[in-house]
């Protein structure tokens, strides 16, 4: 990391966006950490100086730091102006890219960072963008010695690092993991900003191109270790959690599979099979989500349907998404639990002729997923990139969080900041 030659260690690009304002606040919190042994020069970047200043003023008020604005640089740049992105990248060691949907706005930032020798972290939950960036830019990033690390927010650090944590805690060989996401809310319920909704709409509307991208990559299958992990029904009852669940359609499965491929091909680690689900409570919630899902999948297939979904997110998501986003009260009352149910083999037991004889249950718990846990994960990923250089992949490139951080102290950093990894149970069958 060329920190000494750059005026800013971190630059938050898109700081005045809905999620960007929370990332800005989290960087300010990190800067003021009493345990820090060195200074953390940083800046915010975006199109409008006045909006960036308001974000800094808001963070200063919330953190009780009236001098914050004078401690943070402001860089004016625009996603449609490549020269301005170059100027931003030249001033940063790591850019925190917060402008989405990434399928429209992510690539120019990645390109500018690579060309100017700057590492970049994003919080995309869009598999097509993430996989495309790997195929287009991995070798170029490696040549420059920079790290481009996607999906470094709630999508998908808890899942990706959670599987690695589960593997590390099993006394044997982990072969398969199912994860179950449970979102907890307060009396005012849940709400997510419609930026996430837009990314999902465009992603599901363009599934054919994602399939083409994967077919063109022509990757060899990762070997199957142990019995094949069976998929549950679309609606299934999880006895361990006493709840119904449905498949989780975020980026977690794509990201974890890419990580497991990297660990197998580059570090010769045994690959882990993975599927992801989200719990939906009782039968009433199941019916509500079924209707919402059917509306979404039907409308996302057609141009006019996508326009309607994007124009009326609150209506089509049954109130889960809105253009205003959650209130502070909703954020404060929300949290998540990600439970991992793993199976594998004890040391010395032959895998070929025996059934898995170890069960393990681990959890990752944290605060509200989108605007508290995501900024924490993103900023701690950046701090890991700055401070754990010797534990990163030796060459640069485009990586998943698990591929980049499997041997670093990122899990320890997250534990200290409220995203907690723990073992619930482990037993031999």
Residue pairs with C-beta under 8 A, 6 or more apart in sequence:
1 93
1 94
1 119
1 385
1 386
1 389
2 93
2 117
3 9
3 93
3 386
6 90
6 91
6 92
6 93
6 118
7 41
7 43
7 73
7 91
8 41
8 42
8 43
8 73
8 91
8 92
8 93
9 40
9 41
9 42
9 92
9 93
9 94
9 386
10 27
10 40
10 42
10 43
10 92
10 93
10 94
10 95
10 96
10 379
10 382
10 386
11 42
11 43
11 44
11 45
11 73
11 75
11 88
11 91
11 92
11 94
11 95
11 96
12 20
12 23
12 24
12 27
12 42
12 43
12 44
12 45
12 96
12 98
13 20
13 45
13 46
13 77
13 88
13 95
13 96
13 97
13 98
13 99
13 109
14 20
14 45
14 46
14 97
14 98
14 99
15 21
15 23
15 24
15 44
15 45
15 46
15 52
15 55
15 98
16 44
16 46
16 47
16 48
16 51
16 52
16 54
16 55
17 46
17 98
17 99
17 195
18 193
18 195
18 325
18 371
19 98
19 100
19 123
19 193
19 195
19 370
19 371
19 374
19 375
20 46
20 55
20 98
20 99
21 55
21 58
21 59
22 371
22 372
22 374
22 375
23 96
23 98
23 123
23 374
23 375
23 378
23 379
24 44
24 55
24 56
24 59
25 58
25 59
25 62
25 63
25 375
26 375
26 376
26 378
26 379
27 40
27 42
27 96
27 379
28 59
28 60
28 63
28 65
28 68
28 72
29 63
30 36
30 40
30 379
30 383
31 40
31 42
31 71
32 63
32 65
41 73
42 72
42 73
43 72
43 73
43 74
43 75
43 91
43 92
44 52
44 55
44 56
44 72
44 73
44 74
44 75
45 52
45 74
45 75
45 76
45 77
45 88
45 95
46 52
46 76
46 77
47 76
47 77
47 78
48 76
49 74
49 76
52 74
53 69
53 74
56 68
56 69
56 72
56 74
57 69
59 65
59 68
60 66
60 67
60 68
60 69
73 91
75 87
75 88
75 91
76 84
77 84
77 85
77 87
77 88
78 84
78 85
79 85
79 99
79 105
79 108
79 109
82 108
82 111
82 112
85 108
85 109
85 112
86 112
86 115
86 116
88 95
88 112
89 95
89 112
89 113
89 115
89 116
89 118
90 116
90 118
92 118
93 118
93 119
93 386
94 118
94 119
94 120
94 121
94 382
94 385
94 386
95 109
95 113
95 118
95 119
95 120
95 121
96 121
96 122
96 378
96 379
96 382
97 106
97 109
97 110
97 120
97 121
97 122
97 123
98 122
98 123
99 105
99 106
99 109
100 106
100 123
100 124
100 126
100 195
100 198
100 199
101 126
101 195
101 198
101 199
101 202
102 122
102 124
102 126
102 129
102 199
103 126
103 128
103 129
103 199
103 202
103 203
103 206
104 202
106 122
106 124
106 129
106 133
107 129
107 132
107 133
107 136
109 120
109 122
110 120
110 133
110 137
110 148
110 398
111 137
112 118
113 119
113 120
113 146
113 148
114 120
114 137
114 140
114 141
114 144
114 146
114 148
115 144
117 144
117 145
117 146
118 146
119 146
119 147
119 148
119 149
119 385
119 396
120 146
120 147
120 148
120 149
121 149
121 150
121 152
121 378
121 381
121 382
121 385
122 149
122 150
122 151
122 152
123 151
123 152
123 153
123 154
123 155
123 374
123 377
123 378
124 130
124 150
124 151
124 155
124 199
124 251
125 151
125 153
125 155
125 156
125 196
125 199
125 250
125 251
126 199
126 202
126 203
126 251
127 203
127 210
127 251
127 254
127 255
128 203
128 206
128 209
128 210
128 213
129 150
130 150
130 151
130 251
130 254
130 255
130 258
130 400
131 210
131 213
131 214
131 217
131 254
131 258
132 213
133 148
133 150
133 398
134 258
134 398
135 213
135 217
137 148
137 398
138 397
138 398
139 397
141 147
141 148
141 396
141 397
141 398
142 395
142 396
142 397
143 396
144 396
145 395
145 396
146 396
147 385
147 392
147 393
147 396
147 397
147 399
147 404
148 396
148 397
148 398
148 399
149 381
149 385
149 398
149 399
149 400
149 401
149 404
150 255
150 398
150 399
150 400
151 157
151 160
151 251
151 255
151 400
151 401
152 377
152 378
152 381
152 401
153 370
153 373
153 374
153 375
153 377
153 378
154 336
154 369
154 370
154 373
154 374
154 377
155 250
155 251
155 252
155 255
155 374
156 250
156 251
156 252
156 255
156 256
156 400
156 401
157 377
157 381
157 401
157 410
157 414
158 336
158 338
158 364
158 366
158 373
158 377
158 419
159 179
159 252
159 255
159 256
159 276
159 338
160 252
160 255
160 256
160 259
160 400
160 401
160 402
161 364
161 401
161 402
161 405
161 410
161 411
161 414
161 421
162 179
162 338
162 340
162 362
162 364
162 421
163 177
163 179
163 256
163 259
163 260
163 272
163 274
163 340
163 402
164 259
164 402
164 406
165 362
165 364
165 411
165 421
166 174
166 177
166 340
166 342
166 360
166 362
167 174
167 269
167 272
167 342
169 360
169 362
169 423
169 426
170 342
170 344
170 358
170 360
170 426
171 346
171 347
171 358
171 426
172 344
172 345
172 346
172 347
172 349
172 358
173 225
173 226
173 270
173 344
173 345
173 347
173 351
174 270
174 272
174 342
174 343
174 344
174 360
175 225
175 226
175 227
175 270
175 272
175 273
175 343
175 344
175 345
175 351
175 356
176 226
176 227
176 229
176 272
176 273
176 274
176 342
176 343
176 344
176 356
177 272
177 273
177 274
177 275
177 340
177 341
177 342
177 343
178 229
178 232
178 274
178 275
178 276
178 277
178 340
178 341
178 342
179 248
179 252
179 274
179 275
179 276
179 277
179 338
179 339
179 340
179 341
180 238
180 241
180 243
180 245
180 277
180 278
180 279
180 338
180 339
180 341
181 248
181 276
181 277
181 278
181 279
181 336
181 337
181 338
182 241
182 243
182 278
182 279
182 336
182 337
182 338
182 339
183 190
183 278
183 334
183 335
183 336
183 369
184 334
184 335
184 336
184 337
185 330
185 333
185 334
186 329
186 330
186 332
186 333
186 334
187 333
188 327
188 329
188 330
188 333
189 319
189 330
190 320
190 326
190 330
190 334
191 319
191 320
191 321
191 322
191 324
191 325
191 326
191 327
191 330
192 320
192 321
192 322
192 325
192 326
192 370
193 321
193 322
193 323
193 324
193 325
193 326
193 370
193 371
194 310
194 313
194 321
194 322
194 323
194 325
196 321
196 370
197 309
197 310
197 313
197 317
197 321
198 310
200 249
200 296
201 296
201 300
201 306
201 309
201 310
202 306
203 210
204 296
204 297
204 300
205 300
205 301
205 306
219 261
222 257
222 260
222 261
222 264
222 271
223 264
223 271
224 273
225 270
225 271
225 272
225 273
225 351
226 273
226 343
226 344
226 345
226 351
226 356
227 355
227 356
228 273
229 273
229 274
229 275
231 247
231 275
232 245
232 247
232 275
232 277
234 246
234 247
235 244
235 245
235 246
235 286
235 290
236 244
236 245
236 246
236 277
237 243
237 244
237 245
238 244
238 245
238 277
238 279
240 339
240 341
240 361
241 279
241 339
243 279
243 280
243 281
244 279
244 280
244 281
244 282
244 283
244 285
244 286
245 277
245 278
245 279
245 280
246 277
246 278
246 280
246 286
246 289
246 293
247 275
247 276
247 277
247 278
248 276
248 277
248 278
250 276
252 276
253 274
253 275
253 276
255 400
255 401
255 402
256 272
256 274
256 276
256 400
256 402
257 274
258 400
258 403
259 400
259 401
259 402
259 403
259 406
260 271
260 272
260 274
260 402
261 271
262 399
262 400
262 402
262 403
263 269
263 271
263 402
263 403
263 406
264 270
264 271
266 393
266 403
267 406
272 342
280 286
280 289
288 318
291 318
292 316
292 317
292 318
292 320
295 316
296 309
296 316
296 317
298 305
299 305
299 306
299 308
299 309
299 316
300 306
300 309
308 316
309 316
313 321
313 322
313 323
314 321
314 322
314 323
325 371
326 334
326 368
326 370
326 371
330 368
331 368
331 371
331 372
332 368
334 367
334 368
334 369
335 365
335 366
335 367
335 368
336 365
336 366
336 367
336 368
336 369
336 373
337 363
337 364
337 365
338 363
338 364
338 365
339 361
339 362
339 363
339 424
340 360
340 361
340 362
340 363
340 364
341 359
341 360
341 361
342 359
342 360
342 361
342 362
343 356
343 358
343 359
343 360
344 356
344 358
344 360
345 351
345 354
345 356
345 357
345 358
346 357
346 358
346 428
349 357
356 429
357 428
357 429
358 426
358 427
358 428
358 429
359 425
359 426
359 427
359 429
360 423
360 425
360 426
360 427
361 423
361 424
361 425
361 426
362 421
362 422
362 423
362 424
363 420
363 421
363 422
363 424
364 419
364 420
364 421
365 419
365 420
365 422
366 372
366 373
366 376
366 418
366 419
366 420
367 373
367 376
367 418
367 419
373 419
376 414
376 417
376 418
376 419
377 414
377 419
380 410
380 413
380 414
380 417
381 401
381 405
381 410
383 413
384 405
384 408
384 409
384 410
384 413
385 392
385 404
388 405
388 408
388 409
388 410
391 407
391 408
391 409
392 404
392 405
392 407
392 408
393 399
393 403
393 404
401 410
411 421
414 420
414 421
415 421
